[in-house]
């Protein structure tokens, strides 16, 4: 299996486990020293912290996966996952169409870096941007 196909499968499996959410299974796709940075530059030490963060920000949230793109480097593969978030805010308002972009670095069969961007902060500050209301 090529490095890019393997890397996309690792990222896809990680995202699937994350959406359950199953932080223990999600962690199996990550290196022990993974670097995770969420929106706003928030460092996350592990998948359990991601689940807790999302649990405080949303009543529930899922990803509508879009495309996976990748680029090869000599010792790792970068995988981009884009799509939209949908779910419910803590006050019960639904949302959908919230754009996200995740960037992963995969080395030796494990995710070693994850960077996350989405529209949530903007939508929290300005609820009229959420077109699903």
N, C-alpha and C positions, 0 to 999 in steps of 0.2 A: 504494500500500500504506500502511495506517495506521502511525503510529509504533509503536503497541503490537505489532502483528503483526511488523513489521520487527525490533523490539527482541527479541521472544521468539525469532525465527529466528536472530538473531545469537548470543544466549546458547545456544540449542540446538546450533548449529554449533560454538561454542566448546567446550561440554561434550563433544560427540562427538569432537572433535580431542584434547581433554585425556585422554580415556579410552583412546586408542589405545596409548600416549601419543605424540602428535606435537606437541611444544611449538612447533615452527616454524610449523605451520599454526594452532595455537591462538593464537599471538601476532598473527596477521593480523586477528583480531577485536578486538584491544585497542588503545587509544590509546597513543601513545609515552610519555605521562606517567601511565599507569594507576596507581592506588593499589590494592594487593592486601594484604588483611589476613586471615591464617589464624587458626585457633583459638589461644587463648592470647595474642592480640594480636601474632602474628608478622608483621612486614612482609615481603612478598615483592616483590623488584624486577621479576620477569619470570616468564614461563611456564617457562623452563628451571629456575628455582629451585623452582617448585612441583613439577615432575617429580622433581628431586633430593630434595626433602623427602619426597615420597610414596615414593620408592625406598628411603629410609632407614627409614621408618615401617612399610611394608608389603612383603611379598614381591611382592604385586600387589594392586591394588584397582580396582574398577569401581563405577559408580553405576547403581542401578535407578531411573531417573528417575520421579518422581511427577508432581505438577502444576506448572504454571507459573502464577503470578499476577503481575499488573502494576498499576502505578498511574502515571498521567501527571502530570508536572510541567510548568511552562511551557517549560523548555528541555531536559528529559531525561525518560526513562522508567525507572522502577525495575522490575526483573524479579526475582521470587523463584522459585527452583527448589528443590523439596523432594523427598525420596525416601529411599532407603537405600543404604548402601555394603555391598558384599560383597567378599570376597577371602580373602587369607591373610596371617597375621602372619609376621614374619621367621623364627619358629621352626617354621613349617609348619602351625600350627593354623588351620583355616578359620574365617571369621566371615561373618555375614549379618545383615540387619536393623538395621544400625548407622545410626541416623537422621542425616540431614544437612539443612541449610538454607543455601543460597547466596543472597546478595543482590547484584544487579548494578545499576549505573547505566549507561545507554546514552545517549550524546550523539552526534549527527551520524554515526550508523552505526558507532560504536565503543564498546566497553566502557571506561568511564573509572574505574570503581571496582568492586571485587569484595570481598565479605566472606564468610568461610566459617566455618560452625559444624558440628560433628558430635560423636558420642558416643565417638570413638576414645580420647581421653585417659582418659575414665572407664573404658572397657573395658580399657585397658592397666593402669590402677591396680587394677581389681577384675575379674579375668577371669570371675567367675561371672555378671556382667551379660550376657555374650555367650551368648545362649540357643541358638546353633547348635552349641555344643560338645557 
